[in-house]
Amino acid sequence: MAFNYKKSITFRLVQAAKAQRVRSGSHLMRIGLHPGQELVLKVLADTDGRTMSELALALGVQPPTVTKMVTRLSAHGYVRRQASDKDGRLARVHLTDKGRDLVTSVDRAWKRLEREAMSGLDDKDRKKLRKLLRQVEKNLSISVDEDPDHEADLDGDTDDAGKKEKEGKEKELSAA
């Protein structure tokens, strides 16, 4: 029996992530941003004056991606690059007043998105979902080389019926 990906949790997670990105994009478009750009603003709002490599690390993206985002945000006047006082080779990225004002709009968009996404879930379910998603994130962040169960995964997924069928064939072969 083939793996029914449509019933898998990871497929549902991917579909939810896609829907979240589309909905988030529509909210962000209203305030003049593309998905991902709001994270640059939020990270800088937490700690202004980060280097490009610090931003890349905080955002979990490659440095060229940060360069492109910062360039676009700078063109709109939301951030500015400034050479570091201590090391002229380093550029630090700072929010402008216009960018700092936009963070408030980002917060409103995120709150709206959170309300839409969590509609129909009570507080207990929301807390449980947040905890479960943190665990999924942690699990998926483990390197394959560090995962002792990785070798078992190479055998392929089998459901209970598949396992019983496999065991039955093994018994037949050993009896013959």
Stockholm file with secondary structure:
# STOCKHOLM 1.0

chainA/1-176         MAFNYKKSITFRLVQAAKAQRVRSGSHLMRIGLHPGQELVLKVLADTDGRTMSELALALGVQPPTVTKMVTRLSAHGYVRRQASDKDGRLARVHLTDKGRDLVTSVDRAWKRLEREAMSGLDDKDRKKLRKLLRQVEKNLSISVDEDPDHEADLDGDTDDAGKKEKEGKEKELSAA
#=GR chainA/1-176 SS CCCCGGGSHHHHHHHHHHHHHHHHHHHHHHTTCCTTHHHHHHHHHHSCSEEHHHHHHHHTSCHHHHHHHHHHHHHTTSEEEEECSSCTTCEEEEECHHHHHHHHHHHHHHHHHHHHHTTTCCHHHHHHHHHHHHHHHHHHHSCGGGCTTHHHHTTCCCCHHHHHHHHHHHHHHHHC
#=GC SS_cons         CCCCGGGSHHHHHHHHHHHHHHHHHHHHHHTTCCTTHHHHHHHHHHSCSEEHHHHHHHHTSCHHHHHHHHHHHHHTTSEEEEECSSCTTCEEEEECHHHHHHHHHHHHHHHHHHHHHTTTCCHHHHHHHHHHHHHHHHHHHSCGGGCTTHHHHTTCCCCHHHHHHHHHHHHHHHHC
//
